[in-house]
């Protein structure tokens, strides 16, 4: 804030009109010494200083910001005191421009998200249609298989069956039975006890 200060022969004036009037009167008497000065002094305007500055951190939100479930759906939480702070802030134009900018960004993101949803829904419809077509083909193919199997039964089922692999059987060597001469020799070598065993029929074959 600029403040006018004028001085005429040692008298200070803060009003420009009063200063000009005093200068005129002083100049009407040329015999007197005239000392006239004037300037403007810059004085800080206490009332012009911002009292309430709102920054982007006070209201800018992200997708992950705090939310709450209401009857109208999901709502981002407006913190206590934010309404009054915005209403009474001294940088309203700056805040308004930033809010408009953020609103535009969120609208653009919303439109992009809607397009993505629409594209995915189209892909799902195409996929479901392809699945239904494949199921219909499967039904027809199964019917065709049954048809040809039925015809095959009419002409005789000479279809080659897979050859079973033969697992080689391990052949056991025949048990060699001792000859009669062997038992005679064994009986003789045992002496009287051998003769007793032979009499009892232990060496008969």
TIMARPA-359720 format. One record per residue (C-alpha): residue number from 1; residue in one letter; z, y, x. Coordinates in steps of 0.2 Angstrom, whole numbers, padded with zeros to 4 digits. Layout:
BEGIN
(NUM A (Z Y X))
...
// end
This chain:
BEGIN
(1 X (0000 0000 0000))
(2 X (-0005 0017 0007))
(3 X (0007 0032 0005))
(4 X (0002 0050 0007))
(5 X (0012 0061 0018))
(6 X (0009 0079 0020))
(7 X (0018 0093 0030))
(8 X (0016 0112 0028))
(9 X (0027 0123 0039))
(10 X (0040 0109 0040))
(11 X (0040 0105 0022))
(12 X (0035 0087 0018))
(13 X (0025 0082 0003))
(14 X (0021 0065 -0004))
(15 X (0010 0071 -0018))
(16 X (-0007 0076 -0013))
(17 X (-0009 0089 -0027))
(18 X (0008 0098 -0022))
(19 X (0002 0097 -0003))
(20 X (-0014 0106 -0007))
(21 X (-0005 0119 -0018))
(22 X (0007 0123 -0003))
(23 X (-0008 0124 0009))
(24 X (-0016 0137 -0002))
(25 X (-0001 0148 -0003))
(26 X (0002 0147 0015))
(27 X (-0015 0152 0019))
(28 X (-0013 0168 0008))
(29 X (-0002 0175 0021))
(30 X (-0012 0175 0037))
(31 X (0002 0183 0047))
(32 X (0013 0168 0046))
(33 X (0011 0153 0058))
(34 X (0003 0139 0049))
(35 X (0008 0121 0054))
(36 X (-0001 0109 0042))
(37 X (-0002 0090 0044))
(38 X (-0007 0076 0033))
(39 X (-0009 0057 0034))
(40 X (-0008 0041 0025))
(41 X (0005 0028 0029))
(42 X (0003 0010 0026))
(43 X (0019 0003 0018))
(44 X (0021 -0015 0013))
(45 X (0021 -0018 -0005))
(46 X (0035 -0029 -0009))
(47 X (0030 -0032 -0027))
(48 X (0012 -0037 -0021))
(49 X (0019 -0051 -0011))
(50 X (0015 -0069 -0019))
(51 X (0031 -0076 -0026))
(52 X (0024 -0093 -0032))
(53 X (0011 -0101 -0022))
(54 X (0004 -0118 -0028))
(55 X (-0004 -0129 -0016))
(56 X (-0016 -0144 -0018))
(57 X (-0001 -0156 -0014))
(58 X (0008 -0150 -0029))
(59 X (-0005 -0157 -0042))
(60 X (-0019 -0166 -0034))
(61 X (-0018 -0185 -0039))
(62 X (-0026 -0201 -0032))
(63 X (-0030 -0217 -0041))
(64 X (-0014 -0225 -0034))
(65 X (-0003 -0210 -0040))
(66 X (0011 -0213 -0052))
(67 X (0006 -0218 -0070))
(68 X (0015 -0223 -0086))
(69 X (0010 -0233 -0101))
(70 X (0010 -0223 -0117))
(71 X (0004 -0226 -0135))
(72 X (-0013 -0217 -0129))
(73 X (-0015 -0228 -0114))
(74 X (-0012 -0225 -0096))
(75 X (-0007 -0207 -0092))
(76 X (-0004 -0200 -0075))
(77 X (0014 -0192 -0073))
(78 X (0015 -0173 -0074))
(79 X (0031 -0170 -0064))
(80 X (0044 -0159 -0071))
(81 X (0042 -0140 -0067))
(82 X (0023 -0142 -0063))
(83 X (0018 -0133 -0080))
(84 X (0029 -0118 -0077))
(85 X (0024 -0118 -0058))
(86 X (0005 -0117 -0063))
(87 X (0008 -0104 -0077))
(88 X (0018 -0092 -0065))
(89 X (0009 -0095 -0049))
(90 X (0001 -0080 -0040))
(91 X (-0014 -0089 -0034))
(92 X (-0021 -0094 -0051))
(93 X (-0039 -0091 -0046))
(94 X (-0038 -0102 -0031))
(95 X (-0029 -0116 -0041))
(96 X (-0041 -0115 -0055))
(97 X (-0056 -0117 -0044))
(98 X (-0048 -0132 -0036))
(99 X (-0044 -0140 -0053))
(100 X (-0062 -0138 -0058))
(101 X (-0068 -0146 -0042))
(102 X (-0057 -0161 -0044))
(103 X (-0061 -0163 -0062))
(104 X (-0080 -0163 -0058))
(105 X (-0076 -0176 -0044))
(106 X (-0067 -0187 -0057))
(107 X (-0081 -0185 -0070))
(108 X (-0094 -0191 -0057))
(109 X (-0083 -0206 -0052))
(110 X (-0081 -0210 -0070))
(111 X (-0100 -0210 -0073))
(112 X (-0103 -0221 -0058))
(113 X (-0090 -0233 -0064))
(114 X (-0098 -0234 -0081))
(115 X (-0115 -0238 -0073))
(116 X (-0107 -0251 -0063))
(117 X (-0099 -0259 -0078))
(118 X (-0116 -0258 -0087))
(119 X (-0125 -0266 -0072))
(120 X (-0112 -0280 -0071))
(121 X (-0113 -0284 -0090))
(122 X (-0132 -0285 -0088))
(123 X (-0130 -0297 -0074))
(124 X (-0118 -0308 -0085))
(125 X (-0130 -0308 -0099))
(126 X (-0144 -0314 -0088))
(127 X (-0133 -0327 -0080))
(128 X (-0127 -0333 -0097))
(129 X (-0145 -0334 -0103))
(130 X (-0149 -0344 -0087))
(131 X (-0135 -0356 -0090))
(132 X (-0140 -0359 -0108))
(133 X (-0158 -0363 -0102))
(134 X (-0152 -0375 -0089))
(135 X (-0140 -0384 -0102))
(136 X (-0156 -0385 -0113))
(137 X (-0166 -0392 -0099))
(138 X (-0152 -0405 -0095))
(139 X (-0152 -0410 -0114))
(140 X (-0170 -0413 -0113))
(141 X (-0170 -0422 -0097))
(142 X (-0157 -0434 -0103))
(143 X (-0167 -0437 -0118))
(144 X (-0182 -0441 -0107))
(145 X (-0172 -0452 -0096))
(146 X (-0166 -0462 -0111))
(147 X (-0184 -0462 -0118))
(148 X (-0192 -0470 -0102))
(149 X (-0177 -0483 -0101))
(150 X (-0181 -0488 -0118))
(151 X (-0199 -0491 -0114))
(152 X (-0195 -0500 -0099))
(153 X (-0185 -0512 -0110))
(154 X (-0200 -0515 -0120))
(155 X (-0211 -0521 -0106))
(156 X (-0197 -0530 -0097))
(157 X (-0185 -0523 -0085))
(158 X (-0191 -0529 -0068))
(159 X (-0184 -0515 -0059))
(160 X (-0179 -0520 -0041))
(161 X (-0161 -0521 -0039))
(162 X (-0153 -0516 -0023))
(163 X (-0152 -0530 -0010))
(164 X (-0134 -0535 -0007))
(165 X (-0130 -0535 0011))
(166 X (-0124 -0552 0017))
(167 X (-0108 -0552 0027))
(168 X (-0108 -0565 0041))
(169 X (-0095 -0578 0038))
(170 X (-0086 -0582 0054))
(171 X (-0088 -0601 0057))
(172 X (-0073 -0610 0063))
(173 X (-0074 -0623 0076))
(174 X (-0071 -0641 0069))
(175 X (-0054 -0648 0074))
(176 X (-0056 -0662 0086))
(177 X (-0047 -0677 0081))
(178 X (-0040 -0688 0095))
(179 X (-0049 -0705 0097))
(180 X (-0041 -0722 0094))
(181 X (-0041 -0726 0113))
(182 X (-0031 -0710 0116))
(183 X (-0017 -0716 0104))
(184 X (-0017 -0733 0112))
(185 X (-0014 -0725 0129))
(186 X (-0001 -0714 0122))
(187 X (0008 -0729 0114))
(188 X (0007 -0738 0130))
(189 X (0014 -0724 0140))
(190 X (0029 -0722 0129))
(191 X (0034 -0741 0132))
(192 X (0046 -0749 0119))
(193 X (0048 -0732 0109))
(194 X (0029 -0731 0108))
(195 X (0027 -0749 0102))
(196 X (0040 -0744 0089))
(197 X (0030 -0729 0083))
(198 X (0014 -0739 0082))
(199 X (0023 -0752 0072))
(200 X (0028 -0739 0060))
(201 X (0010 -0733 0058))
(202 X (0012 -0716 0067))
(203 X (-0004 -0720 0077))
(204 X (-0015 -0727 0063))
(205 X (-0031 -0716 0059))
// end
